[in-house]
Amino acid sequence: MEYYTYAYLREDRTPYYIGKGKNNRAYSKTHNINRPPKNRIIFLKNKLTEEEAFKHEIYMIAVFGRKDLGTGILHNRTNGGEGSSGTVPSKEARKNMSIAQKNRPPRPPITEETRRNIITAQNNRPPRPPHTEETKRKMSNSHKGKQRTEEHQMKINEALKGIKRTPHTEETKRKISEAAKRRWNAKKIT
């Protein structure tokens, strides 16, 4: 996996948060810190190993300093590196989190207007373009040769129970049969 380091910038273009990530982490809304608009997210270093990204994150946080420690301008709450990833909360912390969760006020019910707005937004979403032939080939190849465990197959079967399916056309039945015969013959050859 390729990792990177990134910075969230204030309007005056000074950084207020330094992070390390992969994939879309820099654009994720699941931070404990407010994410700025995309034009104020910059990538500091790309194509790093995870260890290199940790080291660069630590270095950049040390350079700009942390507000909570009175050493600088960043809102980071750790010195970087592995930070809080992989930490296991203590029994007391888990108990406090449980109490806080139980004492949360109930979420108000969704109004009819909100429900209509959600449906309208979903209906007005542009259609997803079809997969390219190359993408279809890659998806197909990724599944070839995979073996499901008995437990996995049982879970699939349970999930499919009660789902009403339209019957296959004669053409579809013929194609399924031919594909099964090809697989069977391929197994006999190997």
SULZI-V263798 format. One record per residue. PHI is phi in radians with two decimals (NA if undefined). D_FIRST is the distance of its C-alpha to the first C-alpha in Angstrom with 2 decimals. Layout:
phi: [PHI;PHI]
d_first: [D_FIRST;D_FIRST]
This chain:
phi: [NA;-1.70;-1.87;-2.63;-1.99;-2.51;-2.33;-1.69;-1.92;-1.30;-1.06;-1.44;1.27;-1.55;-1.30;-2.13;-2.72;-2.04;-2.46;-2.20;-2.88;-2.55;0.95;-1.77;-0.93;-1.07;-1.71;-1.17;-1.66;-1.60;-1.30;-1.53;-2.25;-1.15;-1.52;-1.39;-1.06;-1.00;-1.29;-2.03;-2.01;-2.12;-1.73;-1.48;-2.47;-2.09;0.96;-1.87;-1.30;-1.08;-1.10;-1.11;-1.14;-1.02;-1.10;-1.18;-1.06;-1.02;-1.08;-1.16;-1.14;-1.14;-1.13;-1.53;1.31;-1.91;-1.13;-1.12;-1.70;1.30;-1.85;3.11;-1.95;-1.53;-1.63;-1.00;-1.81;-2.32;-1.46;1.63;1.26;-1.26;0.88;-1.66;-1.19;1.45;-1.33;-1.92;-1.15;-1.18;-1.05;-1.13;-1.12;-1.10;-1.11;-1.11;-1.12;-1.11;-1.09;-1.07;-1.15;-1.20;-1.57;-1.16;-1.15;-1.11;-1.25;-1.13;-1.14;-1.30;-1.32;-1.09;-1.10;-1.10;-1.04;-1.10;-1.10;-1.12;-1.09;-1.07;-1.07;-1.17;-1.24;-1.60;-1.17;-1.14;-1.16;-1.25;-1.15;-1.17;-1.13;-1.28;-1.07;-1.11;-1.10;-1.04;-1.11;-1.10;-1.11;-1.09;-1.10;-1.18;-1.72;-1.21;1.46;-1.32;-1.96;-1.56;-1.27;-1.05;-1.08;-1.09;-1.10;-1.11;-1.11;-1.09;-1.06;-1.09;-1.14;-1.48;-1.10;1.50;-1.43;-1.48;-1.93;-1.33;-1.13;-1.22;-1.31;-1.07;-1.11;-1.12;-1.02;-1.08;-1.11;-1.08;-1.09;-1.11;-1.12;-1.13;-1.11;-1.09;-1.11;-1.08;-1.16;-1.14;-1.18;-1.18;-1.26;-1.40]
d_first: [0.00;3.77;6.41;10.06;13.54;16.21;19.93;22.38;25.65;29.25;31.65;32.81;29.24;28.93;25.78;26.31;22.84;19.78;16.43;12.77;10.23;7.48;8.87;12.62;13.04;15.31;17.56;17.78;21.36;20.69;20.94;24.08;24.73;25.94;23.55;25.32;25.71;22.87;24.92;24.72;20.95;19.67;16.39;17.14;14.31;11.26;8.56;8.50;7.21;7.96;11.38;12.05;11.42;13.76;16.24;16.42;16.93;19.66;21.22;21.49;22.95;25.39;26.40;27.26;28.40;28.66;31.54;32.00;32.70;34.81;32.78;31.42;30.37;27.10;27.11;24.21;25.57;23.65;23.00;19.24;16.85;16.32;19.21;20.25;17.12;18.16;21.80;24.47;27.43;30.83;33.45;35.34;32.38;31.67;35.42;35.55;32.65;34.51;37.76;36.24;34.75;38.13;40.06;38.17;40.64;40.31;38.59;41.36;41.77;40.49;43.44;44.53;43.82;40.18;39.89;41.37;39.02;35.95;37.41;38.28;34.80;33.31;35.99;35.50;31.76;31.26;30.54;27.07;27.19;27.18;24.22;24.41;25.41;22.11;20.25;22.92;22.49;18.72;19.47;22.34;20.57;17.87;20.88;23.01;23.78;22.54;25.15;25.98;27.52;31.07;30.16;27.56;30.19;32.81;30.76;30.33;34.06;35.01;33.02;34.74;38.21;40.46;38.50;41.08;40.00;42.02;43.40;41.92;43.99;45.63;43.34;40.20;41.76;42.47;38.87;37.52;40.10;39.30;35.55;36.41;38.83;36.30;33.81;36.73;37.90;34.45;34.29;37.81;36.98;34.00]
